[in-house]
Amino acid sequence: MKNSLLLIVLLAFPLQAEVYNINQLKLDNYLGKVVYLDFWASWCKPCNQSFPWMNELVARYPAESFTVVTINLDQETEEMHSFLAKVSADFDIYHDPSGHIAEQFGIEVMPTSYLIDTDGKVVKKHLGFYTIQIGQYEKEIESLL
Amino acid sequence: MNVLLRSLVLLSVLAAIGCSSLGVKPWERNILARDEMLIDADPLDLAIDEHIYFSKEASSGGQGFAGGGCGCN
């Protein structure tokens, strides 16, 4: 009885944030979708602010045409997990504590996000996250959808 | 003489590359971003300093989120 109840609860509330290792990231898998690629860390306050907005995007736009992929650059894995315990994330998170991928992308500021079109081309790069510019960000996303 | 020259060259090369990676990368600032790392504990002091720097040097900013230590935005 308890087991079936547990099963029902688990099915009713799908798992939200999945944290993967950065080695598992294959951006090619997202070709054909508009991708919002965000680099964040738990200690970065603007990143904290961007999470509710990114969750909203995931809820608003259909999963077949739009997705949010984030790369976490926390050097302390524990800090990332305690952050995720407090803030919900409805998108995939790839953890890169070494910072190699950030190096490759040439990240200059935290947070940085890239808007990638359906062909896998980077269309826009956002340095930092400003709540006042959310309208602008959404316009850019909608122009690609 | 040759040994001296060679060791001098080696030393200067080492000195030159020693500072090749100064500073922290933007994603390595987790400790700098802590509240304890603020330059001043009192927000009023910080505001006054900010105003002084702006008036004297026409410089501003760097005091934002998490004391600017995180280098965000």
Backbone of each chain as ProteinMPNN parsed JSONL, in Angstrom:
{"seq_chain_A": "MKNSLLLIVLLAFPLQAEVYNINQLKLDNYLGKVVYLDFWASWCKPCNQSFPWMNELVARYPAESFTVVTINLDQETEEMHSFLAKVSADFDIYHDPSGHIAEQFGIEVMPTSYLIDTDGKVVKKHLGFYTIQIGQYEKEIESLL", "coords_chain_A": {"N_chain_A": [[0.853, -1.215, 0.0], [1.854, 1.229, 0.916], [4.022, 1.373, -0.787], [2.812, 1.597, -3.324], [1.558, 4.017, -3.083], [3.747, 5.692, -2.812], [4.825, 5.35, -5.319], [2.872, 6.544, -6.892], [3.067, 9.165, -5.999], [5.679, 9.785, -6.822], [5.413, 9.617, -9.578], [3.621, 11.623, -10.038], [4.989, 13.911, -9.411], [7.345, 14.9, -11.302], [10.901, 14.481, -11.544], [12.975, 17.285, -11.142], [15.504, 19.225, -11.349], [18.187, 17.858, -13.001], [21.353, 16.793, -12.381], [24.213, 16.543, -14.198], [27.416, 15.227, -15.181], [29.868, 17.259, -16.727], [31.075, 15.996, -18.855], [29.099, 14.602, -20.031], [27.729, 16.277, -21.6], [26.347, 16.957, -24.68], [26.054, 19.078, -27.057], [25.093, 18.777, -29.577], [22.933, 17.145, -29.403], [20.854, 18.838, -29.003], [20.26, 20.084, -31.333], [18.063, 21.62, -33.627], [16.458, 22.656, -31.8], [15.79, 25.696, -30.046], [18.235, 26.91, -27.97], [18.944, 27.92, -24.686], [21.759, 28.604, -23.289], [23.287, 28.576, -20.25], [25.744, 29.781, -18.061], [26.473, 29.27, -14.753], [26.827, 29.787, -11.142], [26.658, 28.803, -7.703], [27.281, 30.809, -5.938], [26.864, 33.143, -7.138], [25.008, 35.921, -7.183], [23.283, 37.242, -9.131], [22.775, 35.016, -10.731], [21.184, 33.492, -9.118], [18.937, 35.08, -9.2], [18.205, 34.703, -11.81], [17.18, 32.182, -12.037], [14.323, 31.732, -11.365], [13.222, 32.996, -13.593], [14.234, 31.49, -15.739], [13.04, 29.066, -15.22], [10.446, 29.791, -15.72], [10.563, 30.213, -18.469], [10.965, 27.619, -19.379], [8.558, 26.517, -18.695], [6.842, 27.987, -20.268], [7.492, 27.818, -23.049], [7.206, 25.296, -25.594], [8.676, 22.067, -25.123], [9.71, 20.795, -27.358], [10.648, 22.726, -29.003], [12.197, 24.516, -27.622], [14.776, 24.814, -25.198], [16.39, 24.891, -21.997], [19.693, 24.851, -21.089], [22.054, 24.339, -18.661], [25.256, 25.18, -17.326], [27.091, 24.439, -14.573], [29.483, 26.05, -12.598], [30.54, 25.66, -10.1], [33.118, 25.215, -7.788], [33.044, 23.866, -5.489], [31.306, 21.098, -4.935], [29.415, 20.583, -3.019], [28.347, 23.057, -2.397], [26.888, 23.609, -4.648], [24.902, 21.659, -4.545], [23.574, 22.332, -2.159], [22.56, 24.764, -2.865], [20.803, 24.021, -4.926], [19.025, 22.609, -3.454], [17.581, 24.558, -2.269], [16.69, 26.259, -4.283], [14.573, 25.826, -6.974], [15.069, 24.089, -10.051], [14.118, 23.673, -13.261], [15.471, 22.432, -15.328], [18.21, 20.957, -17.194], [21.347, 20.414, -15.648], [24.753, 20.746, -16.012], [27.667, 19.837, -14.506], [30.719, 21.395, -14.048], [33.427, 21.416, -12.414], [36.092, 21.911, -12.926], [36.319, 23.972, -14.697], [37.122, 23.953, -17.341], [35.49, 23.992, -19.621], [34.416, 26.495, -19.436], [36.615, 28.006, -19.852], [37.113, 27.318, -22.494], [34.904, 28.473, -23.751], [35.466, 31.035, -23.201], [34.627, 32.606, -20.979], [33.881, 35.642, -19.46], [32.55, 36.919, -17.455], [30.377, 36.376, -14.663], [26.913, 35.84, -14.404], [27.08, 34.152, -17.613], [25.331, 33.914, -20.6], [24.298, 32.113, -23.504], [22.503, 32.431, -26.483], [21.296, 30.083, -28.559], [20.618, 29.136, -31.846], [18.361, 27.051, -33.875], [20.056, 25.788, -35.601], [22.314, 25.397, -34.23], [23.941, 27.557, -33.981], [25.569, 30.254, -32.329], [23.686, 32.937, -31.397], [23.304, 35.106, -29.738], [25.0, 36.679, -27.042], [24.896, 36.964, -23.623], [26.14, 39.065, -21.209], [26.273, 38.79, -17.901], [23.292, 39.035, -15.832], [20.349, 40.77, -15.938], [17.467, 41.787, -14.353], [15.923, 43.771, -15.328], [16.212, 43.642, -18.004], [14.793, 41.548, -18.917], [12.589, 41.558, -20.624], [13.765, 42.179, -23.046], [15.458, 39.952, -23.384], [13.528, 37.98, -23.683], [12.297, 38.735, -26.03], [14.321, 38.285, -27.849], [14.526, 35.508, -27.736], [12.017, 34.738, -28.613], [12.118, 35.621, -31.212], [13.55, 33.711, -32.444], [12.088, 31.446, -32.304]], "CA_chain_A": [[0.0, 0.0, 0.0], [2.755, 2.39, 1.023], [4.852, 1.405, -2.0], [2.057, 2.104, -4.477], [1.35, 5.443, -2.826], [5.029, 6.328, -3.108], [4.963, 5.338, -6.779], [1.953, 7.556, -7.43], [3.645, 10.485, -5.682], [6.855, 9.99, -7.674], [4.972, 9.837, -10.95], [2.898, 12.885, -10.115], [5.924, 15.027, -9.324], [8.561, 14.472, -12.018], [12.155, 15.042, -11.061], [13.229, 18.549, -11.792], [16.879, 19.46, -11.767], [19.074, 16.714, -13.144], [22.728, 17.262, -12.453], [25.076, 15.611, -14.909], [28.802, 15.632, -15.31], [30.057, 18.024, -17.967], [31.464, 15.093, -19.944], [27.907, 14.049, -20.662], [27.046, 17.288, -22.399], [26.537, 16.922, -26.124], [25.156, 20.118, -27.556], [24.494, 18.298, -30.831], [21.627, 16.543, -29.103], [19.83, 19.868, -28.94], [20.051, 20.685, -32.654], [16.646, 21.62, -33.981], [15.755, 23.415, -30.762], [16.446, 26.919, -29.592], [18.848, 26.576, -26.68], [19.44, 29.002, -23.846], [22.864, 27.993, -22.556], [23.624, 29.513, -19.178], [26.829, 29.41, -17.156], [26.139, 29.84, -13.45], [27.445, 29.212, -9.952], [25.761, 29.009, -6.562], [27.647, 32.005, -5.173], [26.64, 34.295, -8.003], [23.659, 36.371, -6.864], [22.42, 37.404, -10.314], [22.364, 33.695, -11.203], [20.073, 33.177, -8.229], [17.788, 35.826, -9.709], [17.81, 34.253, -13.144], [16.541, 30.865, -11.998], [12.851, 31.745, -11.541], [12.905, 33.382, -14.955], [14.52, 30.365, -16.625], [11.97, 28.085, -14.983], [9.273, 30.316, -16.419], [10.766, 29.968, -19.897], [10.758, 26.191, -19.621], [7.119, 26.263, -18.592], [6.097, 28.715, -21.283], [7.725, 27.388, -24.427], [7.162, 23.831, -25.695], [9.984, 21.413, -24.989], [10.236, 20.341, -28.663], [11.263, 23.818, -29.759], [13.049, 25.359, -26.791], [15.264, 24.176, -23.987], [17.406, 25.6, -21.222], [20.778, 23.968, -20.662], [22.94, 25.17, -17.851], [26.529, 24.606, -16.908], [27.429, 24.961, -13.257], [30.931, 26.159, -12.453], [30.919, 25.602, -8.688], [34.286, 24.391, -7.518], [32.64, 23.028, -4.365], [30.074, 20.407, -5.323], [28.449, 20.686, -1.92], [27.672, 24.357, -2.495], [25.92, 23.505, -5.73], [23.764, 20.854, -4.092], [22.771, 23.05, -1.157], [21.836, 25.784, -3.61], [19.697, 23.381, -5.646], [18.023, 22.177, -2.476], [16.761, 25.721, -1.918], [16.122, 26.899, -5.471], [14.189, 24.787, -7.923], [15.565, 24.268, -11.41], [13.402, 22.731, -14.126], [16.261, 22.215, -16.533], [19.389, 20.125, -16.97], [22.536, 21.122, -15.172], [25.991, 19.999, -16.223], [28.609, 20.366, -13.527], [32.12, 21.407, -14.467], [34.216, 22.076, -11.37], [37.441, 22.276, -13.364], [36.269, 25.231, -15.434], [37.705, 23.843, -18.684], [34.56, 24.395, -20.674], [34.286, 27.948, -19.321], [37.845, 28.476, -20.485], [36.922, 27.159, -23.94], [33.929, 29.446, -24.201], [35.981, 32.378, -22.96], [33.717, 33.298, -20.079], [34.523, 36.802, -18.838], [31.785, 37.405, -16.299], [29.344, 35.456, -14.223], [26.692, 34.728, -15.31], [27.091, 34.403, -19.054], [24.443, 32.981, -21.288], [24.319, 32.146, -24.953], [21.271, 32.027, -27.141], [21.714, 29.279, -29.71], [19.45, 28.859, -32.696], [18.088, 25.638, -34.164], [21.175, 25.192, -36.349], [23.471, 25.272, -33.347], [24.8, 28.737, -34.081], [25.353, 31.202, -31.237], [23.087, 34.14, -31.951], [23.435, 36.225, -28.808], [25.723, 36.376, -25.813], [24.539, 37.887, -22.554], [27.114, 39.166, -20.119], [25.515, 39.163, -16.72], [21.843, 38.889, -15.913], [19.667, 41.936, -15.392], [16.019, 41.549, -14.389], [15.3, 44.851, -16.095], [16.331, 43.333, -19.421], [14.088, 40.286, -19.204], [11.76, 41.749, -21.816], [14.667, 42.118, -24.196], [15.873, 38.559, -23.536], [12.398, 37.179, -24.195], [12.09, 39.108, -27.428], [15.347, 37.597, -28.643], [14.181, 34.091, -27.803], [10.831, 34.574, -29.464], [12.447, 35.875, -32.611], [14.142, 32.499, -33.007], [11.156, 30.316, -32.25]], "C_chain_A": [[0.872, 1.242, 0.0], [3.583, 2.529, -0.244], [4.107, 1.979, -3.191], [1.76, 3.59, -4.322], [2.598, 6.229, -3.202], [5.214, 6.437, -4.62], [4.099, 6.427, -7.418], [2.525, 8.954, -7.214], [4.817, 10.787, -6.604], [6.457, 10.285, -9.117], [4.29, 11.191, -11.109], [3.848, 14.071, -10.091], [7.227, 14.623, -10.002], [9.797, 15.171, -11.462], [12.479, 16.311, -11.829], [14.68, 18.66, -12.222], [17.664, 18.16, -11.823], [20.481, 17.26, -13.246], [23.588, 16.193, -13.088], [26.51, 16.091, -14.849], [28.973, 16.308, -16.671], [30.438, 17.13, -19.144], [30.26, 14.535, -20.685], [27.193, 15.06, -21.55], [27.381, 17.134, -23.869], [25.544, 17.926, -26.709], [24.482, 19.712, -28.863], [23.111, 17.696, -30.59], [20.499, 17.56, -29.135], [19.608, 20.571, -30.278], [18.584, 20.559, -33.032], [15.81, 22.338, -32.938], [16.513, 24.706, -30.53], [16.966, 26.627, -28.185], [19.282, 27.847, -25.961], [20.503, 28.368, -22.952], [23.379, 28.973, -21.516], [24.748, 28.963, -18.311], [26.554, 30.056, -15.807], [26.942, 29.198, -12.332], [26.584, 29.58, -8.755], [26.042, 30.32, -5.834], [27.368, 33.291, -5.944], [25.197, 34.766, -7.838], [22.763, 36.634, -8.08], [21.943, 36.067, -10.895], [21.144, 33.231, -10.413], [18.798, 33.829, -8.744], [17.295, 35.275, -11.029], [17.055, 32.937, -13.119], [15.026, 30.884, -12.127], [12.452, 32.083, -12.965], [13.136, 32.22, -15.917], [13.488, 29.255, -16.442], [10.704, 28.484, -15.719], [9.369, 30.042, -17.917], [10.465, 28.511, -20.233], [9.268, 25.856, -19.595], [6.356, 26.869, -19.759], [6.264, 28.147, -22.688], [7.777, 25.87, -24.508], [8.551, 23.216, -25.757], [10.565, 20.984, -26.335], [10.952, 21.473, -29.385], [12.247, 24.655, -28.942], [13.526, 24.579, -25.578], [16.302, 25.053, -23.296], [18.435, 24.571, -20.782], [21.732, 24.812, -19.843], [24.201, 24.422, -17.459], [26.91, 25.265, -15.584], [28.944, 24.929, -13.055], [31.375, 26.181, -10.995], [32.119, 24.709, -8.49], [34.025, 23.471, -6.323], [31.292, 22.393, -4.705], [28.983, 20.553, -4.275], [27.665, 21.985, -2.001], [26.605, 24.32, -3.569], [24.685, 22.753, -5.254], [22.923, 21.582, -3.057], [21.999, 24.189, -1.796], [20.609, 25.175, -4.274], [18.627, 22.856, -4.699], [17.081, 23.329, -2.133], [16.05, 26.322, -3.116], [15.792, 25.822, -6.48], [14.693, 25.132, -9.312], [14.914, 23.224, -12.306], [14.157, 22.449, -15.408], [17.505, 21.399, -16.164], [20.585, 20.965, -16.557], [23.746, 20.218, -15.381], [27.068, 20.64, -15.354], [30.043, 20.257, -14.026], [32.966, 22.114, -13.426], [35.596, 22.53, -11.831], [37.448, 23.592, -14.125], [36.82, 25.15, -16.844], [36.771, 24.333, -19.765], [34.349, 25.91, -20.643], [35.468, 28.626, -19.995], [37.677, 28.448, -22.007], [35.967, 28.196, -24.499], [34.419, 30.875, -23.995], [35.076, 33.201, -22.069], [34.457, 34.428, -19.366], [33.824, 37.25, -17.576], [30.757, 36.357, -15.917], [28.074, 36.226, -13.974], [26.85, 35.132, -16.764], [26.119, 33.429, -19.671], [24.496, 33.208, -22.788], [22.963, 31.709, -25.471], [21.674, 31.349, -28.446], [20.497, 28.928, -30.532], [19.359, 27.376, -33.051], [19.211, 24.972, -34.947], [22.423, 25.054, -35.497], [24.416, 26.45, -33.405], [24.5, 29.69, -32.92], [24.869, 32.524, -31.825], [23.318, 35.351, -31.047], [24.197, 35.776, -27.574], [25.335, 37.422, -24.767], [25.611, 37.877, -21.487], [26.348, 39.632, -18.89], [24.035, 38.93, -16.92], [21.187, 40.071, -15.22], [18.165, 41.725, -15.498], [15.325, 42.6, -15.255], [15.333, 44.565, -17.594], [15.597, 42.066, -19.823], [13.242, 40.403, -20.465], [12.574, 41.6, -23.082], [15.092, 40.685, -24.465], [14.748, 37.733, -24.169], [12.114, 37.487, -25.649], [13.071, 38.365, -28.321], [15.016, 36.126, -28.792], [13.018, 33.887, -28.757], [11.117, 34.807, -30.927], [13.029, 34.617, -33.272], [13.157, 31.352, -33.078], [10.272, 30.263, -33.472]], "O_chain_A": [[0.675, 2.17, -0.784], [3.825, 3.636, -0.724], [4.667, 2.745, -3.976], [1.717, 4.33, -5.305], [2.52, 7.287, -3.826], [5.685, 7.45, -5.138], [4.52, 7.126, -8.34], [2.483, 9.809, -8.099], [4.945, 11.902, -7.11], [7.086, 11.1, -9.791], [4.365, 11.823, -12.162], [3.559, 15.115, -10.676], [8.117, 14.068, -9.358], [9.732, 16.301, -10.978], [12.27, 16.383, -13.04], [15.047, 18.243, -13.321], [17.792, 17.452, -10.824], [20.768, 18.095, -14.103], [23.684, 15.074, -12.582], [26.775, 17.242, -14.502], [28.297, 15.961, -17.639], [30.159, 17.463, -20.296], [30.374, 14.058, -21.814], [26.18, 14.744, -22.175], [28.548, 17.174, -24.26], [24.352, 17.645, -26.832], [23.427, 20.239, -29.215], [22.239, 17.734, -31.458], [19.33, 17.198, -29.276], [18.856, 21.543, -30.353], [17.947, 19.533, -32.791], [14.625, 22.6, -33.141], [17.714, 24.799, -30.782], [16.225, 26.157, -27.323], [19.903, 28.731, -26.55], [20.183, 27.683, -21.98], [23.849, 30.061, -21.849], [24.701, 27.811, -17.879], [26.416, 31.276, -15.729], [27.641, 28.205, -12.536], [25.855, 30.572, -8.798], [25.155, 30.881, -5.19], [27.614, 34.391, -5.448], [24.268, 34.098, -8.293], [21.585, 36.277, -8.052], [20.859, 35.982, -11.473], [20.204, 32.659, -10.964], [17.725, 33.227, -8.732], [16.108, 35.363, -11.34], [16.359, 32.605, -14.079], [14.479, 30.123, -12.925], [11.48, 31.543, -13.494], [12.325, 31.988, -16.813], [13.112, 28.584, -17.404], [9.987, 27.645, -16.265], [8.379, 29.684, -18.555], [9.805, 28.206, -21.227], [8.786, 25.026, -20.366], [5.339, 26.326, -20.191], [5.29, 28.012, -23.429], [8.319, 25.217, -23.616], [9.472, 23.767, -26.359], [11.779, 20.824, -26.456], [11.767, 21.227, -30.274], [13.039, 25.412, -29.504], [12.782, 23.786, -25.002], [16.994, 25.849, -23.932], [18.096, 23.553, -20.18], [22.167, 25.876, -20.282], [24.203, 23.203, -17.287], [27.033, 26.487, -15.493], [29.598, 23.918, -13.308], [32.463, 26.665, -10.684], [32.143, 23.575, -8.968], [34.681, 22.442, -6.158], [30.268, 23.075, -4.755], [27.797, 20.636, -4.591], [26.468, 22.018, -1.713], [25.543, 24.926, -3.423], [23.557, 23.161, -5.529], [21.697, 21.471, -3.065], [20.915, 24.547, -1.336], [19.512, 25.73, -4.202], [17.471, 22.679, -5.085], [15.93, 23.11, -1.756], [14.939, 26.836, -2.99], [16.64, 24.993, -6.807], [14.741, 26.298, -9.705], [15.135, 22.026, -12.13], [13.549, 22.248, -16.46], [17.805, 21.184, -14.99], [20.799, 22.071, -17.052], [23.745, 19.059, -14.966], [27.341, 21.836, -15.46], [30.517, 19.177, -14.377], [33.201, 23.316, -13.55], [36.204, 23.411, -11.225], [38.48, 24.261, -14.19], [36.976, 26.183, -17.494], [37.19, 25.004, -20.708], [34.132, 26.536, -21.681], [35.333, 29.677, -20.622], [38.036, 29.392, -22.711], [36.186, 28.735, -25.584], [33.853, 31.816, -24.55], [34.789, 34.361, -22.366], [35.505, 34.218, -18.755], [34.432, 37.89, -16.718], [30.325, 35.556, -16.746], [28.169, 37.269, -13.328], [26.763, 36.312, -17.105], [26.086, 32.254, -19.307], [24.707, 34.32, -23.272], [22.359, 30.758, -24.975], [22.302, 31.953, -29.315], [19.477, 28.483, -30.006], [20.161, 26.56, -32.598], [19.318, 23.746, -34.964], [23.473, 24.641, -35.989], [25.553, 26.368, -32.941], [23.341, 29.91, -32.567], [25.55, 33.145, -32.641], [23.502, 36.471, -31.523], [24.058, 34.64, -27.119], [25.439, 38.623, -25.013], [25.951, 36.832, -20.931], [25.837, 40.751, -18.856], [23.577, 38.661, -18.03], [21.448, 40.336, -14.047], [17.639, 41.509, -16.59], [14.272, 42.343, -15.838], [14.581, 45.163, -18.364], [15.761, 41.57, -20.937], [13.181, 39.477, -21.274], [12.142, 40.985, -24.057], [15.096, 40.236, -25.611], [14.977, 36.911, -25.056], [11.734, 36.601, -26.416], [12.717, 37.88, -29.396], [15.205, 35.555, -29.866], [13.031, 32.986, -29.597], [10.437, 34.256, -31.792], [13.004, 34.477, -34.495], [13.362, 30.394, -33.823], [9.43, 29.373, -33.587]]}, "seq_chain_B": "MNVLLRSLVLLSVLAAIGCSSLGVKPWERNILARDEMLIDADPLDLAIDEHIYFSKEASSGGQGFAGGGCGCN", "coords_chain_B": {"N_chain_B": [[81.676, 31.467, -17.078], [79.97, 30.983, -19.209], [78.206, 29.335, -17.911], [77.165, 31.088, -16.075], [75.855, 32.898, -17.767], [73.948, 31.227, -18.917], [72.459, 30.453, -16.674], [71.449, 32.887, -15.973], [69.819, 33.48, -18.13], [67.951, 31.441, -17.872], [66.833, 32.094, -15.406], [65.646, 34.573, -15.988], [63.76, 33.811, -17.855], [62.118, 32.18, -16.3], [61.192, 34.085, -14.495], [59.722, 35.648, -16.191], [57.63, 33.974, -17.064], [56.483, 33.421, -14.698], [54.489, 35.132, -13.807], [52.407, 34.683, -15.517], [49.779, 33.874, -15.279], [48.004, 35.696, -13.82], [45.699, 36.641, -11.274], [42.259, 35.705, -10.587], [40.056, 33.494, -12.29], [36.834, 34.274, -13.728], [35.044, 32.308, -12.848], [36.156, 31.316, -10.611], [35.648, 32.583, -8.296], [34.402, 31.936, -5.889], [35.015, 32.101, -3.113], [35.723, 34.743, -2.842], [33.315, 35.901, -3.229], [31.915, 35.752, -0.915], [30.093, 37.154, 1.888], [31.695, 37.853, 4.021], [33.932, 38.744, 2.861], [33.695, 41.317, 2.128], [34.81, 44.676, 1.738], [34.28, 46.573, 3.641], [32.442, 46.4, 6.665], [30.239, 47.877, 7.297], [27.343, 49.119, 5.801], [26.826, 51.812, 5.445], [29.308, 53.025, 5.586], [30.398, 51.914, 3.308], [28.779, 53.093, 1.381], [29.449, 55.755, 1.67], [32.176, 55.709, 1.034], [31.982, 54.904, -1.615], [30.751, 57.141, -2.714], [32.75, 59.036, -2.295], [34.834, 58.041, -3.873], [33.632, 58.297, -6.329], [33.337, 61.052, -6.511], [35.955, 62.014, -6.304], [37.529, 60.524, -8.099], [36.016, 59.975, -10.262], [35.169, 57.411, -10.51], [33.244, 54.463, -10.301], [31.176, 51.828, -8.984], [31.779, 48.269, -8.682], [31.056, 47.647, -6.203], [28.893, 46.156, -5.998], [26.669, 43.369, -6.023], [27.269, 41.036, -3.472], [29.439, 42.44, -2.459], [30.943, 42.977, -4.657], [32.948, 41.21, -4.932], [32.408, 38.938, -6.282], [32.383, 39.633, -8.852], [30.254, 39.745, -10.569], [27.886, 40.397, -13.173]], "CA_chain_B": [[81.015, 32.592, -17.769], [78.865, 30.383, -19.954], [77.254, 28.845, -16.902], [76.525, 32.283, -15.523], [74.942, 33.415, -18.781], [72.835, 30.27, -19.051], [71.6, 30.52, -15.491], [70.778, 34.195, -16.037], [68.734, 33.342, -19.119], [66.937, 30.575, -17.26], [66.177, 32.859, -14.35], [64.775, 35.608, -16.563], [62.613, 33.12, -18.476], [61.229, 31.767, -15.2], [60.558, 35.287, -13.96], [58.748, 36.133, -17.178], [56.432, 33.133, -17.109], [55.952, 33.266, -13.344], [53.282, 35.927, -13.621], [51.608, 34.561, -16.739], [48.348, 33.659, -15.024], [47.632, 36.495, -12.664], [44.289, 36.868, -11.017], [41.365, 34.548, -10.616], [39.111, 33.454, -13.401], [35.502, 34.672, -13.262], [34.323, 31.228, -12.203], [36.891, 30.839, -9.437], [35.517, 33.607, -7.271], [33.417, 31.533, -4.89], [35.378, 32.595, -1.784], [35.687, 36.21, -2.91], [31.925, 36.35, -3.267], [31.29, 35.662, 0.41], [29.834, 38.432, 2.556], [32.816, 38.171, 4.931], [35.03, 39.307, 2.075], [33.42, 42.727, 1.85], [35.901, 45.545, 2.174], [33.862, 47.218, 4.878], [31.267, 45.696, 7.164], [29.104, 48.786, 7.473], [26.857, 49.574, 4.497], [26.913, 53.272, 5.358], [30.706, 53.293, 5.241], [30.575, 51.55, 1.903], [28.1, 54.102, 0.565], [30.238, 56.987, 1.743], [33.393, 55.465, 0.242], [31.548, 54.874, -3.013], [30.518, 58.528, -3.116], [34.043, 59.716, -2.322], [35.562, 57.604, -5.074], [32.983, 58.874, -7.499], [33.607, 62.49, -6.565], [37.381, 62.327, -6.489], [38.181, 59.831, -9.2], [35.004, 59.683, -11.291], [35.059, 55.964, -10.671], [32.126, 53.942, -9.515], [30.908, 50.419, -9.208], [32.629, 47.305, -8.013], [30.565, 47.434, -4.845], [27.546, 45.593, -6.135], [26.316, 42.115, -5.386], [28.311, 40.334, -2.713], [30.609, 43.294, -2.295], [31.746, 43.079, -5.863], [33.971, 40.16, -4.941], [32.066, 37.873, -7.224], [32.607, 40.133, -10.204], [29.086, 39.396, -11.37], [27.176, 41.435, -13.947]], "C_chain_B": [[79.786, 32.112, -18.511], [77.768, 29.911, -19.004], [76.464, 30.01, -16.33], [75.477, 32.825, -16.487], [73.707, 32.527, -18.884], [71.888, 30.356, -17.869], [70.836, 31.837, -15.451], [69.592, 34.137, -16.985], [67.6, 32.53, -18.519], [66.131, 31.335, -16.215], [65.211, 33.894, -14.92], [63.552, 34.987, -17.239], [61.611, 32.72, -17.403], [60.481, 32.963, -14.623], [59.455, 35.765, -14.9], [57.477, 35.294, -17.168], [55.782, 32.991, -15.74], [54.642, 34.007, -13.138], [52.304, 35.774, -14.78], [50.124, 34.311, -16.469], [47.931, 34.377, -13.745], [46.121, 36.532, -12.492], [43.469, 35.599, -11.081], [40.459, 34.639, -11.829], [37.732, 33.817, -12.856], [34.765, 33.565, -12.518], [35.043, 30.679, -10.974], [36.699, 31.754, -8.234], [34.558, 33.229, -6.152], [33.746, 32.066, -3.496], [35.317, 34.118, -1.754], [34.262, 36.737, -2.82], [31.258, 36.328, -1.897], [31.119, 37.03, 1.041], [30.986, 38.837, 3.468], [33.957, 38.851, 4.193], [34.754, 40.748, 1.647], [34.541, 43.587, 2.416], [35.554, 46.216, 3.497], [32.579, 46.546, 5.352], [30.028, 46.586, 7.189], [28.627, 49.311, 6.122], [26.932, 51.088, 4.326], [28.333, 53.694, 4.984], [30.954, 53.031, 3.773], [29.969, 52.609, 0.992], [28.899, 55.398, 0.527], [31.512, 56.858, 0.907], [33.081, 55.527, -1.242], [31.377, 56.305, -3.531], [31.827, 59.294, -3.241], [34.818, 59.344, -3.579], [34.962, 58.21, -6.328], [33.337, 60.349, -7.64], [35.066, 62.774, -6.901], [37.959, 61.741, -7.763], [37.262, 59.578, -10.378], [34.937, 58.184, -11.558], [33.914, 55.476, -9.814], [31.963, 52.462, -9.801], [31.913, 49.538, -8.484], [32.152, 47.011, -6.61], [29.24, 46.685, -4.848], [27.263, 44.329, -5.358], [27.515, 41.518, -4.668], [29.597, 41.151, -2.647], [31.464, 43.4, -3.532], [32.784, 41.981, -5.982], [33.682, 39.078, -5.962], [32.28, 38.34, -8.652], [31.447, 39.866, -11.127], [28.52, 40.631, -12.072], [28.018, 42.599, -14.422]], "O_chain_B": [[78.719, 32.724, -18.462], [76.576, 30.07, -19.264], [75.253, 29.922, -16.13], [74.364, 33.168, -16.089], [72.576, 33.01, -18.931], [70.668, 30.334, -18.033], [69.711, 31.896, -14.954], [68.516, 34.662, -16.701], [66.43, 32.891, -18.646], [64.906, 31.229, -16.154], [64.105, 34.075, -14.411], [62.457, 35.549, -17.208], [60.405, 32.898, -17.57], [59.296, 32.874, -14.302], [58.399, 36.223, -14.464], [56.373, 35.833, -17.254], [54.659, 32.498, -15.631], [53.783, 33.559, -12.379], [51.462, 36.645, -14.999], [49.298, 34.519, -17.357], [47.564, 33.761, -12.744], [45.37, 36.46, -13.465], [43.924, 34.561, -11.562], [40.145, 35.723, -12.319], [37.485, 33.683, -11.658], [33.946, 33.851, -11.645], [34.6, 29.703, -10.37], [37.475, 31.715, -7.279], [33.961, 34.107, -5.529], [32.835, 32.45, -2.764], [34.908, 34.71, -0.754], [34.028, 37.867, -2.392], [30.147, 36.835, -1.742], [31.889, 37.952, 0.773], [31.231, 40.026, 3.669], [34.837, 39.455, 4.806], [35.521, 41.322, 0.874], [35.138, 43.26, 3.441], [36.412, 46.405, 4.359], [31.731, 46.168, 4.543], [28.902, 46.096, 7.111], [29.415, 49.887, 5.373], [27.083, 51.59, 3.212], [28.533, 54.599, 4.174], [31.619, 53.804, 3.083], [30.551, 52.979, -0.027], [29.009, 56.049, -0.512], [31.879, 57.772, 0.169], [33.82, 56.125, -2.024], [31.801, 56.633, -4.639], [32.006, 60.094, -4.159], [35.38, 60.202, -4.26], [35.672, 58.586, -7.261], [33.603, 60.835, -8.74], [35.367, 63.669, -7.69], [38.777, 62.373, -8.432], [37.689, 59.021, -11.389], [34.682, 57.747, -12.68], [33.649, 56.011, -8.737], [32.543, 51.924, -10.744], [32.784, 50.025, -7.763], [32.765, 46.217, -5.897], [28.557, 46.596, -3.827], [27.581, 44.232, -4.173], [28.628, 41.499, -5.192], [30.698, 40.614, -2.765], [32.601, 43.869, -3.463], [33.428, 41.84, -7.021], [34.585, 38.394, -6.443], [32.35, 37.52, -9.567], [31.627, 39.768, -12.34], [28.671, 41.758, -11.601], [27.504, 43.508, -15.074]]}, "name": "protein", "num_of_chains": 2, "seq": "MKNSLLLIVLLAFPLQAEVYNINQLKLDNYLGKVVYLDFWASWCKPCNQSFPWMNELVARYPAESFTVVTINLDQETEEMHSFLAKVSADFDIYHDPSGHIAEQFGIEVMPTSYLIDTDGKVVKKHLGFYTIQIGQYEKEIESLLMNVLLRSLVLLSVLAAIGCSSLGVKPWERNILARDEMLIDADPLDLAIDEHIYFSKEASSGGQGFAGGGCGCN"}
